[in-house]
Amino acid sequence: MTQPEPGTQLSRTDLTLDLLHQAQNSDALAGQVIVVTGAGDGIGKAAALDFASAGAQVVLIGRTQEKLEAVYDQIEATTQTEPIILPLDLNELTTESAQELAHGIEQTYGRLDGLVLNASLLGDKMSIAQYPPKVWSSVMNVNLNSAFHMTQALLPLLEAGPNGRIIFTTSSVGREGRAYWGAYAVSKFATEGLMQTLADELQNTSRVRVHCINPGGTRTGMRAKAYPGEDPQTVPSPEVHMPLYRYLLSPNSQPFNGISWDARDFLTQ
């Protein structure tokens, strides 16, 4: 398959069963170093556990020390890998603190293979006219600005390896505006733009490849906050999305670049 244009949305028909199944081997990510933000809960936790089970050394980033420690303990008890914990409030991440993070990863591992920018804030669901400026700033900092700072700081480490991968987290409300989704929706539009711009810049100059994944409705705390009356059992768990994440991070994945994927397209795989 030829490389689609950045921003193209691909579905399960564009990946064969064999390709996805290859990435499910227990050593599919052996030896890789992968950073996961929002690793203490939800999709970030599921991703960290899944990547470690496939042999990756995982850097767990999140705001809550206790949640990160629980994920650390689970990884240590069930895998042969050695994760590390880096508690960070991404609302306060700066260029300087992101560079310190990069330096720490370089000193510890000497490399970086994957960056999964999963952490997000929902913010308030209300009209733009009423939206609290302080909440707006926090959502933009966590969902967009921290992704920029971390990408910029960690890109040299990713480029030093043979198959660097960056996965941004997007949403359907970041592709078509929807009333009352406020800063969250706007931040996801910007995330799609950041991914596409970066992908185009790297296409002919780097081996690093970047993607967006839209998890869709998933059984997480954010989903429960957004839809408080919804039965959580009617939406899929984070774990069922991991085959796509693992495939895109796998060194054997096709070198797609700048693609926006819908994880729910792969639920039947």
Buried (B, 14 or more C-beta within 10 A) or exposed (E): EEBBEBBBBBEBEBBEEEBBEBBBBEEBBBEBBBBBBBBBBBBBBBBBBBBBBBBBBBBBBBBEEEBBBBBBEBBEEEBEBEBBBBBBEBBEBEEEBBBEBBEEBBEEBEBBBBBBBBBBBBBBBBEEEEBEEEBBBBBBBBBBBBBBBBBBBBBEBBBBBEBBBBBBBBBBBBBEEBEBBBBBBBBBBBBBEBBBBBBBBBBEEBBBBBBBBBBBBBBBEBBEEBBEEEEBEEBBBBBBBBBBBBBBBBBEBBEBBBBBBBBBBBBEB
